[in-house]
Amino acid sequence: MIKHDNMSHFLVVIYKISLDDSPTIASISSYFNSFSDEKAKEIELIIWDNSPRPDYSGLSKLENILPINIRYVHTPENKPLSVIYNSVAAGLDDNDYLTLLD
């Protein structure tokens, strides 16, 4: 991922649901799909998948249709939300924004 000033990160935590079936992913996908290439460079969608099995086929579909940066993290041990939030927040720059969608 390329770092820019004032990046906006959107974290979606899923559990035992495919990316294709997630209402949150569907909603934000239609929103992000309208972004210009320049604006899309400032956006990162972080999908944290706590499911037993990863959904790489759903991820591939998203990467093909969305103009934004996508980071996919799979933790089959079903980590607590506090651990996930702190892990993501610790990796952000001071000028970044984080929106939690779970």
All heavy atoms as an XYZ file, in Angstrom:
818
protein
N       0.834     -1.178      0.000
C       0.000      0.000      0.000
C       0.884      1.248      0.000
O       1.861      1.324      0.710
C      -0.900      0.001      1.227
C      -1.788      1.214      1.262
S      -2.693      1.389      2.807
C      -1.411      1.938      3.880
N       0.495      2.216     -0.781
C       1.198      3.489     -0.854
C       0.652      4.411      0.228
O      -0.558      4.557      0.376
C       1.007      4.134     -2.235
C       1.572      3.216     -3.312
C       1.636      5.501     -2.284
C       1.227      3.632     -4.710
N       1.551      5.014      0.994
C       1.130      5.931      2.057
C       0.980      7.349      1.518
O       1.813      7.829      0.776
C       2.148      5.934      3.200
C       2.054      4.733      4.078
C       0.800      4.782      4.865
C       0.915      3.979      6.121
N      -0.268      4.048      6.919
N      -0.103      8.010      1.875
C      -0.364      9.401      1.528
C      -0.691     10.150      2.814
O      -1.066      9.556      3.822
C      -1.567      9.506      0.583
C      -1.346      8.842     -0.737
N      -0.753      9.469     -1.786
C      -1.636      7.592     -1.170
C      -0.699      8.659     -2.822
N      -1.215      7.504     -2.467
N      -0.589     11.461      2.781
C      -1.026     12.252      3.922
C      -2.532     12.114      4.076
O      -3.267     12.032      3.096
C      -0.668     13.730      3.720
C       0.833     13.960      3.801
O       1.515     13.152      4.446
O       1.305     14.944      3.211
N      -2.996     12.090      5.304
C      -4.426     12.035      5.599
C      -5.147     10.867      4.932
O      -6.170     11.042      4.295
C      -5.113     13.353      5.230
C      -4.576     14.503      6.032
O      -4.302     14.363      7.218
N      -4.404     15.638      5.406
N      -4.608      9.687      5.094
C      -5.284      8.494      4.583
C      -6.524      8.227      5.433
O      -6.512      8.433      6.646
C      -4.368      7.272      4.668
C      -3.260      7.212      3.654
S      -3.813      6.733      2.011
C      -4.298      5.039      2.258
N      -7.555      7.755      4.776
C      -8.767      7.329      5.464
C      -8.837      5.811      5.391
O      -8.787      5.237      4.301
C     -10.002      7.945      4.821
O     -10.011      9.335      4.990
N      -8.928      5.185      6.538
C      -8.982      3.725      6.633
C     -10.366      3.342      7.146
O     -10.864      3.924      8.114
C      -7.923      3.204      7.601
C      -6.544      3.682      7.271
N      -5.689      2.972      6.459
C      -5.877      4.799      7.628
C      -4.552      3.632      6.344
N      -4.639      4.743      7.042
N     -10.949      2.344      6.518
C     -12.247      1.823      6.930
C     -12.049      0.367      7.297
O     -11.655     -0.446      6.452
C     -13.263      1.959      5.794
C     -13.588      3.383      5.465
C     -12.759      4.136      4.656
C     -14.724      3.979      5.993
C     -13.040      5.455      4.355
C     -15.018      5.295      5.704
C     -14.175      6.040      4.889
N     -12.310      0.042      8.559
C     -12.117     -1.321      9.047
C     -13.463     -2.024      9.135
O     -14.386     -1.546      9.796
C     -11.459     -1.302     10.433
C     -11.364     -2.635     11.170
C     -10.512     -3.642     10.388
C     -10.808     -2.432     12.574
N     -13.548     -3.166      8.459
C     -14.731     -4.020      8.521
C     -14.287     -5.356      9.098
O     -13.378     -5.995      8.571
C     -15.360     -4.239      7.131
C     -16.538     -5.198      7.209
C     -15.779     -2.920      6.512
N     -14.917     -5.768     10.179
C     -14.636     -7.066     10.802
C     -15.778     -8.010     10.429
O     -16.950     -7.673     10.618
C     -14.519     -6.946     12.341
C     -14.246     -8.308     12.960
C     -13.437     -5.949     12.719
N     -15.407     -9.156      9.872
C     -16.422    -10.145      9.520
C     -16.123    -11.462     10.229
O     -14.986    -11.734     10.598
C     -16.532    -10.355      7.997
C     -15.226    -10.873      7.414
C     -16.955     -9.073      7.300
C     -15.339    -11.293      5.961
N     -17.179    -12.251     10.409
C     -17.030    -13.557     11.054
C     -18.062    -14.507     10.465
O     -19.275    -14.231     10.510
C     -17.228    -13.438     12.566
C     -17.119    -14.748     13.294
C     -15.904    -15.405     13.416
C     -18.235    -15.341     13.851
C     -15.801    -16.613     14.074
C     -18.145    -16.549     14.521
C     -16.924    -17.184     14.625
O     -16.823    -18.382     15.265
N     -17.560    -15.580      9.888
C     -18.397    -16.642      9.320
C     -19.420    -16.124      8.302
O     -20.582    -16.541      8.291
C     -19.104    -17.433     10.427
C     -18.161    -18.310     11.218
C     -18.920    -19.223     12.157
C     -17.965    -20.151     12.878
N     -18.668    -21.049     13.799
N     -18.978    -15.188      7.468
C     -19.799    -14.701      6.364
C     -18.850    -14.413      5.202
O     -17.742    -13.914      5.403
C     -20.623    -13.454      6.752
C     -21.623    -13.104      5.659
C     -19.723    -12.282      7.075
C     -22.654    -12.052      6.086
N     -19.276    -14.765      4.009
C     -18.425    -14.503      2.848
C     -18.447    -13.008      2.543
O     -19.386    -12.289      2.906
C     -18.899    -15.299      1.639
O     -20.113    -14.776      1.147
N     -17.437    -12.551      1.871
C     -17.384    -11.142      1.481
C     -18.548    -10.803      0.557
O     -19.091     -9.701      0.619
C     -16.052    -10.818      0.816
C     -14.818    -10.971      1.708
C     -13.549    -10.724      0.911
C     -14.888    -10.046      2.895
N     -18.946    -11.758     -0.287
C     -20.086    -11.554     -1.193
C     -21.400    -11.379     -0.438
O     -22.300    -10.701     -0.926
C     -20.236    -12.742     -2.151
C     -19.105    -12.839     -3.150
O     -18.466    -11.805     -3.449
O     -18.848    -13.958     -3.631
N     -21.527    -11.990      0.723
C     -22.777    -11.955      1.483
C     -22.812    -10.897      2.586
O     -23.828    -10.744      3.252
C     -23.047    -13.327      2.113
C     -23.322    -14.401      1.068
O     -23.777    -14.053     -0.044
O     -23.078    -15.595      1.357
N     -21.731    -10.179      2.786
C     -21.680     -9.177      3.846
C     -22.425     -7.910      3.430
O     -22.030     -7.249      2.465
C     -20.223     -8.827      4.169
O     -20.164     -7.679      4.978
N     -23.481     -7.534      4.152
C     -24.201     -6.304      3.821
C     -23.315     -5.059      3.955
O     -23.447     -4.120      3.176
C     -25.351     -6.253      4.830
C     -25.433     -7.593      5.440
C     -24.101     -8.250      5.265
N     -22.416     -5.069      4.908
C     -21.518     -3.926      5.088
C     -20.595     -3.774      3.894
O     -20.420     -2.673      3.360
C     -20.690     -4.081      6.377
O     -21.575     -4.244      7.484
C     -19.796     -2.880      6.605
N     -20.004     -4.866      3.444
C     -19.114     -4.837      2.284
C     -19.893     -4.379      1.047
O     -19.406     -3.552      0.267
C     -18.458     -6.205      2.039
C     -17.569     -6.616      3.217
C     -17.685     -6.213      0.727
C     -16.307     -5.824      3.382
N     -21.095     -4.893      0.858
C     -21.909     -4.502     -0.300
C     -22.218     -3.008     -0.282
O     -22.110     -2.329     -1.305
C     -23.200     -5.307     -0.330
N     -22.563     -2.493      0.871
C     -22.912     -1.083      0.988
C     -21.727     -0.170      0.705
O     -21.830      0.773     -0.080
C     -23.464     -0.811      2.392
O     -23.753      0.552      2.551
N     -20.609     -0.447      1.333
C     -19.463      0.435      1.125
C     -18.836      0.234     -0.249
O     -18.239      1.154     -0.794
C     -18.413      0.309      2.256
C     -17.853     -1.084      2.355
C     -18.973      0.757      3.559
C     -16.732     -1.198      3.358
N     -19.010     -0.943     -0.834
C     -18.489     -1.171     -2.177
C     -19.171     -0.255     -3.182
O     -18.513      0.334     -4.041
C     -18.682     -2.626     -2.598
O     -17.854     -3.464     -1.848
N     -20.475     -0.125     -3.084
C     -21.176      0.757     -4.019
C     -20.765      2.204     -3.801
O     -20.671      2.980     -4.743
C     -22.689      0.582     -3.903
O     -23.135      0.940     -2.621
N     -20.484      2.576     -2.569
C     -20.026      3.932     -2.255
C     -18.631      4.188     -2.831
O     -18.402      5.174     -3.529
C     -20.038      4.130     -0.741
C     -19.444      5.436     -0.269
C     -20.085      6.634     -0.522
C     -18.255      5.455      0.434
C     -19.555      7.842     -0.086
C     -17.708      6.646      0.874
C     -18.361      7.838      0.618
O     -17.819      9.016      1.053
N     -17.691      3.300     -2.563
C     -16.314      3.484     -3.009
C     -16.155      3.334     -4.518
O     -15.229      3.874     -5.107
C     -15.373      2.504     -2.315
C     -15.144      2.796     -0.859
C     -15.140      1.780      0.067
C     -14.925      4.093     -0.415
C     -14.924      2.038      1.414
C     -14.704      4.360      0.924
C     -14.704      3.329      1.836
N     -17.038      2.603     -5.149
C     -16.942      2.368     -6.577
C     -17.074      3.657     -7.385
O     -16.647      3.720     -8.525
C     -17.988      1.355     -7.021
C     -17.488      0.475     -8.117
O     -16.347      0.555     -8.530
N     -18.353     -0.381     -8.599
N     -17.650      4.685     -6.785
C     -17.847      5.947     -7.504
C     -16.666      6.908     -7.341
O     -16.684      7.994     -7.909
C     -19.127      6.624     -6.998
O     -18.978      6.992     -5.640
N     -15.651      6.525     -6.602
C     -14.520      7.421     -6.346
C     -13.621      7.545     -7.569
O     -13.406      6.579     -8.290
C     -13.683      6.904     -5.177
C     -14.242      7.236     -3.830
C     -15.596      7.307     -3.603
C     -13.400      7.477     -2.769
C     -16.107      7.611     -2.361
C     -13.898      7.778     -1.518
C     -15.259      7.849     -1.314
N     -13.087      8.730     -7.753
C     -12.091      8.945     -8.809
C     -10.803      8.238     -8.400
O     -10.582      7.933     -7.235
C     -11.825     10.434     -8.985
O     -11.162     10.957     -7.831
N      -9.946      8.015     -9.379
C      -8.670      7.349     -9.098
C      -7.842      8.137     -8.090
O      -7.204      7.558     -7.212
C      -7.868      7.148    -10.377
C      -8.458      6.067    -11.263
O      -9.262      5.262    -10.762
O      -8.114      6.037    -12.459
N      -7.855      9.451     -8.202
C      -7.070     10.287     -7.284
C      -7.598     10.177     -5.851
O      -6.838     10.022     -4.908
C      -7.081     11.743     -7.749
C      -6.123     12.624     -6.981
C      -4.668     12.162     -7.074
O      -4.243     11.645     -8.117
O      -3.951     12.324     -6.071
N      -8.907     10.252     -5.677
C      -9.507     10.129     -4.344
C      -9.314      8.712     -3.794
O      -9.087      8.524     -2.596
C     -11.000     10.484     -4.410
C     -11.714     10.401     -3.089
C     -11.244     11.445     -2.120
C     -12.049     11.379     -0.836
N     -11.432     12.104      0.248
N      -9.401      7.716     -4.669
C      -9.273      6.316     -4.242
C      -7.904      6.025     -3.643
O      -7.777      5.158     -2.783
C      -9.545      5.390     -5.417
N      -6.878      6.753     -4.063
C      -5.533      6.551     -3.534
C      -5.434      6.920     -2.056
O      -4.512      6.510     -1.372
C      -4.522      7.380     -4.329
C      -4.334      6.908     -5.739
C      -3.387      7.822     -6.480
C      -3.298      7.422     -7.942
N      -2.472      8.369     -8.699
N      -6.387      7.690     -1.554
C      -6.380      8.138     -0.165
C      -7.232      7.254      0.749
O      -7.412      7.562      1.919
C      -6.905      9.572     -0.093
C      -6.087     10.554     -0.902
C      -6.742     11.922     -0.998
O      -7.836     12.108     -0.429
O      -6.168     12.790     -1.655
N      -7.767      6.172      0.200
C      -8.697      5.309      0.936
C      -8.127      3.900      1.031
O      -7.624      3.346      0.056
C     -10.061      5.227      0.207
C     -10.662      6.606     -0.023
C     -11.020      4.314      0.958
C     -11.077      7.329      1.221
N      -8.236      3.326      2.223
C      -7.894      1.916      2.402
C      -9.040      1.219      3.119
O      -9.484      1.665      4.178
C      -6.617      1.740      3.218
C      -6.275      0.265      3.398
C      -5.089      0.012      4.293
O      -4.956      0.700      5.325
O      -4.302     -0.882      3.972
N      -9.510      0.143      2.535
C     -10.492     -0.726      3.167
C      -9.729     -1.871      3.798
O      -9.017     -2.611      3.108
C     -11.494     -1.245      2.140
C     -12.476     -2.308      2.626
C     -13.347     -1.776      3.769
C     -13.332     -2.800      1.465
N      -9.850     -2.002      5.104
C      -9.213     -3.099      5.827
C     -10.308     -4.099      6.175
O     -11.251     -3.757      6.896
C      -8.518     -2.612      7.111
C      -7.525     -1.503      6.801
C      -7.842     -3.778      7.829
C      -7.097     -0.703      8.019
N     -10.186     -5.283      5.652
C     -11.143     -6.347      5.963
C     -10.439     -7.315      6.895
O      -9.445     -7.938      6.522
C     -11.622     -7.070      4.700
C     -12.265     -6.080      3.732
C     -12.577     -8.207      5.065
C     -12.536     -6.649      2.360
N     -10.955     -7.404      8.112
C     -10.393     -8.331      9.092
C     -11.371     -9.495      9.208
O     -12.478     -9.342      9.719
C     -10.205     -7.649     10.442
C      -9.322     -8.428     11.355
C      -9.577     -9.650     11.908
C      -8.026     -8.042     11.818
N      -8.532    -10.049     12.690
C      -7.553     -9.077     12.649
C      -7.226     -6.933     11.616
C      -6.330     -9.030     13.278
C      -5.996     -6.877     12.241
C      -5.559     -7.918     13.065
N     -10.962    -10.634      8.729
C     -11.813    -11.815      8.666
C     -11.455    -12.767      9.798
O     -10.402    -13.388      9.798
C     -11.626    -12.484      7.306
C     -12.600    -13.606      7.042
O     -13.340    -14.000      7.971
O     -12.611    -14.106      5.906
N     -12.344    -12.881     10.759
C     -12.154    -13.749     11.913
C     -12.727    -15.152     11.684
O     -12.844    -15.934     12.614
C     -12.842    -13.138     13.148
C     -11.876    -12.440     14.070
O     -10.676    -12.637     14.005
N     -12.402    -11.619     14.949
N     -13.117    -15.450     10.468
C     -13.746    -16.729     10.141
C     -12.728    -17.876     10.144
O     -11.531    -17.649      9.969
C     -14.378    -16.654      8.750
O     -15.283    -15.579      8.671
N     -13.221    -19.102     10.324
C     -12.312    -20.247     10.308
C     -11.559    -20.404      8.977
O     -10.419    -20.820      8.965
C     -13.237    -21.449     10.539
C     -14.437    -20.885     11.221
C     -14.587    -19.492     10.690
N     -12.209    -20.052      7.859
C     -11.579    -20.188      6.539
C     -11.533    -18.822      5.840
O     -12.505    -18.088      5.870
C     -12.365    -21.159      5.671
C     -12.278    -22.579      6.167
C     -12.989    -23.534      5.220
N     -12.940    -24.883      5.712
C     -13.781    -25.388      6.606
N     -14.737    -24.651      7.108
N     -13.659    -26.635      7.005
N     -10.431    -18.525      5.172
C     -10.331    -17.254      4.441
C     -11.230    -17.249      3.200
O     -11.578    -18.306      2.678
C      -8.861    -17.176      4.046
C      -8.401    -18.589      3.996
C      -9.203    -19.326      5.037
N     -11.572    -16.066      2.741
C     -12.415    -15.910      1.555
C     -11.621    -15.203      0.455
O     -11.874    -14.059      0.117
C     -13.680    -15.116      1.899
C     -14.642    -15.007      0.734
O     -14.425    -15.659     -0.303
O     -15.627    -14.246      0.854
N     -10.646    -15.907     -0.101
C      -9.795    -15.309     -1.123
C     -10.534    -15.070     -2.436
O     -10.200    -14.136     -3.161
C      -8.544    -16.153     -1.350
C      -7.637    -16.203     -0.138
C      -7.260    -17.409      0.429
C      -7.171    -15.028      0.449
C      -6.435    -17.445      1.546
C      -6.341    -15.059      1.566
C      -5.978    -16.272      2.108
O      -5.176    -16.306      3.209
N     -11.543    -15.879     -2.735
C     -12.287    -15.646     -3.977
C     -13.103    -14.357     -3.871
O     -13.162    -13.581     -4.822
C     -13.185    -16.840     -4.322
O     -14.201    -16.999     -3.355
N     -13.714    -14.111     -2.725
C     -14.450    -12.865     -2.511
C     -13.520    -11.662     -2.533
O     -13.858    -10.599     -3.060
N     -12.336    -11.832     -1.974
C     -11.339    -10.763     -1.970
C     -10.913    -10.431     -3.391
O     -10.817     -9.258     -3.767
C     -10.133    -11.169     -1.129
C      -8.960    -10.198     -1.127
C      -9.355     -8.854     -0.544
C      -7.787    -10.807     -0.363
N     -10.680    -11.435     -4.187
C     -10.276    -11.230     -5.579
C     -11.332    -10.441     -6.345
O     -11.006     -9.542     -7.122
C     -10.015    -12.580     -6.243
O      -9.623    -12.412     -7.567
N     -12.592    -10.766     -6.127
C     -13.687    -10.036     -6.782
C     -13.662     -8.558     -6.379
O     -13.811     -7.681     -7.224
C     -15.037    -10.648     -6.416
C     -15.296    -11.983     -7.031
C     -16.626    -12.528     -6.555
C     -16.799    -13.976     -6.911
N     -18.037    -14.536     -6.337
N     -13.504     -8.299     -5.076
C     -13.466     -6.909     -4.597
C     -12.295     -6.145     -5.201
O     -12.439     -4.987     -5.600
C     -13.368     -6.863     -3.074
C     -14.630     -7.098     -2.286
C     -14.328     -7.081     -0.794
C     -15.673     -6.049     -2.616
N     -11.145     -6.781     -5.242
C      -9.960     -6.124     -5.788
C     -10.143     -5.770     -7.265
O      -9.575     -4.783     -7.745
C      -8.719     -7.003     -5.600
C      -8.297     -7.101     -4.153
C      -7.162     -8.075     -3.916
O      -7.023     -9.048     -4.681
O      -6.421     -7.856     -2.949
N     -10.947     -6.553     -7.970
C     -11.185     -6.296     -9.391
C     -12.208     -5.192     -9.637
O     -12.206     -4.599    -10.717
C     -11.629     -7.574    -10.106
C     -10.481     -8.546    -10.285
O      -9.342     -8.147    -10.467
N     -10.786     -9.827    -10.228
N     -13.083     -4.924     -8.668
C     -14.131     -3.930     -8.914
C     -13.931     -2.611     -8.171
O     -14.465     -1.599     -8.584
C     -15.540     -4.487     -8.590
C     -15.670     -4.850     -7.113
C     -15.879     -5.657     -9.484
C     -17.080     -5.177     -6.672
N     -13.162     -2.613     -7.088
C     -13.008     -1.390     -6.303
C     -11.710     -0.667     -6.652
O     -10.659     -1.290     -6.755
C     -13.040     -1.699     -4.805
C     -14.365     -2.187     -4.249
C     -14.243     -2.467     -2.754
C     -15.465     -1.174     -4.501
N     -11.771      0.657     -6.765
C     -10.568      1.422     -7.096
C      -9.692      1.759     -5.897
O      -8.635      2.341     -6.053
C     -11.153      2.708     -7.708
C     -12.450      2.893     -6.977
C     -12.968      1.495     -6.752
N     -10.127      1.382     -4.703
C      -9.401      1.743     -3.480
C      -8.393      0.666     -3.101
O      -8.406     -0.439     -3.634
C     -10.381      1.977     -2.310
C     -11.166      0.703     -2.009
C     -11.308      3.139     -2.595
C     -11.995      0.753     -0.767
N      -7.533      0.995     -2.139
C      -6.595      0.024     -1.572
C      -7.365     -0.930     -0.659
O      -8.209     -0.485      0.125
C      -5.527      0.738     -0.744
C      -4.748      1.727     -1.557
O      -4.057      1.359     -2.482
N      -4.884      3.007     -1.222
N      -7.062     -2.198     -0.742
C      -7.721     -3.190      0.119
C      -6.642     -3.991      0.830
O      -5.707     -4.485      0.215
C      -8.618     -4.144     -0.689
C      -9.718     -3.359     -1.406
C      -9.225     -5.205      0.232
C     -10.556     -4.202     -2.341
N      -6.811     -4.092      2.152
C      -5.932     -4.953      2.951
C      -6.815     -6.010      3.606
O      -7.798     -5.693      4.261
C      -5.210     -4.144      4.033
C      -4.289     -5.014      4.856
C      -3.415     -4.315      5.875
N      -3.717     -2.952      6.198
C      -3.549     -2.401      7.401
N      -3.095     -3.134      8.402
N      -3.816     -1.142      7.623
N      -6.455     -7.267      3.424
C      -7.231     -8.381      3.963
C      -6.393     -9.094      5.017
O      -5.263     -9.500      4.752
C      -7.600     -9.340      2.830
C      -8.409    -10.538      3.249
C      -9.772    -10.433      3.473
C      -7.806    -11.779      3.397
C     -10.524    -11.543      3.834
C      -8.536    -12.897      3.750
C      -9.901    -12.771      3.970
O     -10.643    -13.875      4.330
N      -6.950     -9.225      6.203
C      -6.285     -9.930      7.300
C      -7.190    -11.077      7.721
O      -8.375    -10.865      8.004
C      -6.026     -8.984      8.506
C      -5.335     -9.733      9.630
C      -5.243     -7.758      8.084
N      -6.637    -12.270      7.766
C      -7.413    -13.431      8.192
C      -6.826    -13.994      9.479
O      -5.639    -14.299      9.544
C      -7.408    -14.514      7.101
C      -8.117    -15.743      7.524
N      -7.466    -16.934      7.753
C      -9.420    -15.972      7.788
C      -8.347    -17.837      8.125
N      -9.541    -17.282      8.159
N      -7.659    -14.070     10.514
C      -7.240    -14.659     11.790
C      -8.287    -15.691     12.202
O      -9.312    -15.350     12.786
C      -7.089    -13.580     12.888
O      -8.276    -12.784     12.929
C      -5.900    -12.685     12.629
N      -8.048    -16.968     11.906
C      -9.036    -17.997     12.204
C      -9.266    -18.228     13.694
O     -10.248    -18.860     14.076
C      -8.454    -19.243     11.535
C      -6.998    -18.986     11.434
C      -6.844    -17.500     11.283
N      -8.386    -17.672     14.532
C      -8.568    -17.871     15.973
C      -9.613    -16.931     16.560
O      -9.849    -16.936     17.771
C      -7.230    -17.743     16.717
C      -6.573    -16.389     16.629
C      -5.667    -16.211     15.421
O      -5.734    -16.990     14.459
O      -4.881    -15.258     15.435
N     -10.265    -16.111     15.719
C     -11.352    -15.230     16.146
C     -10.904    -14.280     17.267
O     -11.364    -14.361     18.395
C     -12.571    -16.045     16.574
C     -13.811    -15.181     16.738
O     -13.838    -14.018     16.344
N     -14.838    -15.745     17.346
N     -10.015    -13.381     16.919
C      -9.479    -12.420     17.897
C     -10.562    -11.465     18.401
O     -11.484    -11.125     17.660
C      -8.344    -11.622     17.271
C      -7.130    -12.459     16.960
C      -5.968    -11.605     16.561
C      -4.762    -12.517     16.346
N      -3.524    -11.796     16.379
N     -10.449    -11.015     19.647
C     -11.410    -10.047     20.187
C     -11.327     -8.714     19.441
O     -10.270     -8.325     18.937
C     -10.969     -9.866     21.636
C     -10.042    -10.984     21.941
C      -9.466    -11.441     20.643
N     -12.451     -7.995     19.386
C     -12.481     -6.707     18.695
C     -11.453     -5.735     19.251
O     -10.829     -4.992     18.491
C     -13.880     -6.091     18.776
C     -14.953     -6.779     17.939
C     -16.314     -6.135     18.192
C     -14.609     -6.745     16.462
N     -11.256     -5.740     20.552
C     -10.280     -4.811     21.141
C      -8.876     -5.059     20.595
O      -8.128     -4.115     20.313
C     -10.280     -4.925     22.669
O      -9.964     -6.249     23.065
N      -8.511     -6.306     20.401
C      -7.198     -6.647     19.850
C      -7.105     -6.191     18.397
O      -6.099     -5.623     17.967
C      -6.930     -8.167     19.972
C      -5.691     -8.576     19.210
C      -6.825     -8.568     21.432
N      -8.164     -6.420     17.644
C      -8.193     -6.015     16.234
C      -8.090     -4.498     16.117
O      -7.266     -3.974     15.361
C      -9.477     -6.533     15.550
C      -9.464     -8.058     15.500
C      -9.639     -5.923     14.160
C     -10.779     -8.678     15.087
N      -8.921     -3.779     16.851
C      -8.918     -2.308     16.780
C      -7.550     -1.751     17.151
O      -7.023     -0.875     16.468
C      -9.957     -1.711     17.722
C     -11.397     -2.011     17.380
C     -12.395     -1.806     18.314
C     -11.774     -2.511     16.134
C     -13.728     -2.053     18.018
C     -13.101     -2.779     15.842
C     -14.070     -2.543     16.783
O     -15.377     -2.792     16.492
N      -6.975     -2.252     18.228
C      -5.667     -1.753     18.663
C      -4.565     -2.106     17.667
O      -3.653     -1.304     17.440
C      -5.321     -2.281     20.058
C      -6.153     -1.618     21.128
O      -6.501     -0.456     21.027
N      -6.483     -2.371     22.169
N      -4.640     -3.270     17.080
C      -3.649     -3.680     16.092
C      -3.691     -2.769     14.870
O      -2.653     -2.316     14.377
C      -3.900     -5.132     15.682
O      -3.027     -5.523     14.671
N      -4.874     -2.492     14.371
C      -5.018     -1.620     13.204
C      -4.601     -0.198     13.552
O      -3.839      0.439     12.819
C      -6.461     -1.661     12.654
C      -6.677     -0.583     11.598
C      -6.772     -3.041     12.081
N      -5.083      0.314     14.668
C      -4.771      1.694     15.067
C      -3.268      1.895     15.271
O      -2.729      2.952     14.939
C      -5.530      2.064     16.333
N      -2.590      0.891     15.773
C      -1.148      1.007     16.021
C      -0.356      1.181     14.724
O       0.730      1.756     14.736
C      -0.647     -0.227     16.771
N      -0.904      0.730     13.610
C      -0.212      0.830     12.339
C      -0.508      2.089     11.544
O      -0.028      2.250     10.434
N      -1.300      2.999     12.114
C      -1.675      4.211     11.395
C      -0.727      5.361     11.703
O      -0.125      5.412     12.770
C      -3.103      4.620     11.765
C      -4.195      3.588     11.496
C      -5.553      4.158     11.897
C      -4.197      3.153     10.051
N      -0.638      6.281     10.767
C       0.126      7.511     10.976
C      -0.721      8.505     11.766
O      -1.950      8.381     11.829
C       0.524      8.127      9.633
C       1.564      7.299      8.890
O       2.283      6.523      9.556
O       1.640      7.425      7.669
N      -0.075      9.519     12.323
C      -0.774     10.511     13.143
C      -1.882     11.248     12.399
O      -2.873     11.639     13.008
C       0.220     11.540     13.701
C       1.129     10.947     14.758
O       0.804      9.866     15.304
O       2.177     11.559     15.045
N      -1.733     11.451     11.101
C      -2.721     12.203     10.327
C      -3.785     11.330      9.679
O      -4.614     11.829      8.931
C      -2.023     13.033      9.238
C      -1.157     14.120      9.832
O      -1.458     14.657     10.882
N      -0.073     14.435      9.159
N      -3.763     10.033      9.945
C      -4.726      9.118      9.344
C      -6.042      9.116     10.117
O      -6.096      9.452     11.300
C      -4.176      7.693      9.317
C      -3.070      7.512      8.312
O      -2.793      8.451      7.537
O      -2.462      6.425      8.291
N      -7.087      8.704      9.413
C      -8.414      8.566     10.017
C      -8.805      7.095      9.963
O      -8.485      6.398      9.010
C      -9.447      9.380      9.221
C      -9.153     10.850      9.190
C      -8.480     11.408      8.123
C      -9.533     11.673     10.248
C      -8.194     12.766      8.080
C      -9.252     13.032     10.221
C      -8.586     13.566      9.137
O      -8.289     14.894      9.105
N      -9.525      6.656     10.980
C      -9.993      5.274     11.038
C     -11.477      5.269     11.339
O     -11.923      5.871     12.310
C      -9.238      4.483     12.126
C      -9.673      3.039     12.338
C      -9.475      2.201     11.077
C      -8.917      2.418     13.525
N     -12.229      4.578     10.493
C     -13.666      4.386     10.696
C     -13.891      2.904     10.938
O     -13.440      2.064     10.145
C     -14.464      4.852      9.463
O     -14.170      6.235      9.226
C     -15.954      4.684      9.690
N     -14.585      2.583     12.027
C     -14.854      1.179     12.382
C     -16.255      0.798     11.900
O     -17.239      1.450     12.258
C     -14.769      1.005     13.905
C     -13.462      1.462     14.555
C     -13.565      1.361     16.059
C     -12.283      0.664     14.032
N     -16.323     -0.244     11.117
C     -17.596     -0.756     10.603
C     -17.661     -2.247     10.890
O     -17.054     -3.038     10.186
C     -17.700     -0.506      9.086
C     -17.545      0.922      8.616
C     -17.371      0.983      7.113
C     -18.742      1.744      9.048
N     -18.349     -2.626     11.941
C     -18.460     -4.059     12.229
C     -19.862     -4.434     12.605
O     -20.745     -3.639     12.685
C     -17.475     -4.486     13.316
C     -17.702     -3.804     14.638
O     -18.612     -2.976     14.743
O     -16.958     -4.092     15.568
